[in-house]
Amino acid sequence: MGLSTLAPKSRTTTSSTASAGASSSASSAAPVPTGRRDTDGMAVASFVLGLLGLLVLNLFLGPIAIVLAGIALLRGTGRKGRAMLGLGLGVADLVVLAVLMSMDNTVSWGLAG
């Protein structure tokens, strides 16, 4: 009987000690502000959209990449290089669109000719 009453107490003290340790380690780690995470996501999204825009839908994806990169840079993203790449790729999307449209002399373009 003495062992059965001691076992739950030791489990509760271990779990309370573990939860206290978890809360102290969680409080020691500095949380990332929500706004900073959003701007990092915008920087990555501008890079991905700019890269995709080189292949398809550059009329739409290029300006979106430029806007997302600009907002991320203005808000102070931690991924400035990624945002700058997104900005450059967004501009490159529009340049590729302009060059291919001038070669075809039409508003639309295609690689097949």
matplotlib code that plots the C-alpha trace (Angstrom):
import matplotlib.pyplot as plt

x = [0.0, 2.8, 4.3, 1.1, 0.5, 4.1, 4.2, 1.5, 3.2, 6.5, 4.9, 3.1, 6.3, 8.2, 5.5, 5.3, 9.1, 9.1, 6.4, 8.2, 11.4, 9.6, 8.0, 11.3, 13.0, 10.2, 10.4, 14.1, 13.8, 12.9, 9.7, 9.9, 7.5, 4.5, 5.3, 8.8, 7.6, 5.1, 7.8, 10.1, 7.3, 6.7, 10.4, 10.3, 7.0, 8.4, 11.4, 9.3, 6.8, 9.5, 11.2, 8.0, 7.2, 10.2, 8.4, 4.7, 2.3, 5.0, 2.5, 0.8, 3.6, 6.2, 4.3, 3.2, 6.8, 7.8, 5.1, 5.8, 9.5, 9.0, 6.7, 9.0, 12.0, 10.0, 8.9, 12.5, 12.6, 15.4, 15.8, 16.9, 18.8, 15.8, 13.6, 16.1, 16.2, 12.4, 12.5, 15.1, 13.3, 10.0, 11.6, 13.2, 9.8, 8.5, 11.7, 11.3, 7.7, 8.6, 11.3, 9.2, 6.2, 8.4, 9.8, 6.3, 4.7, 1.7, 0.4, 0.7, 3.7, 4.6, 7.7, 6.3, 6.2]
y = [0.0, 2.4, 1.9, 2.6, 5.9, 7.0, 6.2, 8.7, 11.4, 10.8, 10.9, 14.1, 15.7, 14.5, 15.8, 19.1, 19.3, 18.5, 21.1, 23.7, 22.9, 23.2, 26.5, 27.9, 26.8, 28.2, 31.5, 31.7, 31.4, 34.7, 34.5, 35.8, 38.7, 37.9, 40.9, 39.7, 36.2, 37.7, 39.8, 36.8, 34.9, 37.8, 37.8, 34.0, 34.3, 37.2, 35.0, 32.0, 34.0, 35.8, 32.6, 31.0, 34.2, 33.6, 30.5, 31.2, 34.1, 36.7, 39.5, 38.7, 37.1, 39.7, 42.7, 40.6, 39.6, 43.2, 44.4, 41.6, 42.2, 46.0, 45.5, 43.0, 45.4, 48.3, 46.3, 45.2, 41.5, 39.3, 37.9, 41.0, 39.0, 36.8, 39.9, 41.6, 38.5, 38.5, 42.1, 41.5, 38.4, 40.4, 43.1, 40.3, 38.8, 42.1, 42.5, 39.0, 39.7, 42.9, 41.3, 38.3, 40.5, 42.7, 39.7, 38.4, 41.9, 40.8, 41.3, 37.5, 35.3, 31.7, 29.6, 27.5, 30.4]
z = [0.0, 0.8, -2.7, -4.5, -2.7, -3.3, -7.0, -8.0, -5.9, -7.6, -11.0, -10.2, -8.9, -11.9, -14.3, -12.4, -12.4, -16.2, -16.9, -14.8, -16.7, -20.0, -19.1, -17.9, -21.1, -23.2, -21.3, -21.8, -25.6, -27.1, -29.2, -32.7, -33.2, -35.5, -37.8, -38.3, -39.3, -41.7, -43.5, -43.7, -45.4, -47.7, -48.7, -49.4, -51.3, -53.5, -54.3, -55.2, -57.3, -59.1, -59.9, -61.2, -63.1, -65.3, -66.6, -66.5, -65.9, -65.7, -66.3, -62.9, -60.9, -61.6, -60.1, -57.1, -56.4, -56.6, -54.2, -51.7, -51.8, -51.3, -48.4, -46.8, -47.2, -45.8, -42.7, -42.0, -42.9, -41.6, -45.1, -46.9, -49.5, -50.3, -50.6, -52.9, -55.1, -55.2, -56.3, -59.0, -60.3, -60.4, -62.5, -64.6, -65.2, -66.7, -68.8, -70.2, -70.9, -72.7, -74.8, -75.8, -76.6, -78.8, -80.7, -81.4, -82.0, -80.0, -76.4, -75.7, -76.2, -76.4, -76.7, -79.5, -81.9]

ax = plt.figure().add_subplot(projection="3d")
ax.plot(x, y, z, "-o")
ax.set_aspect("equal")
plt.show()
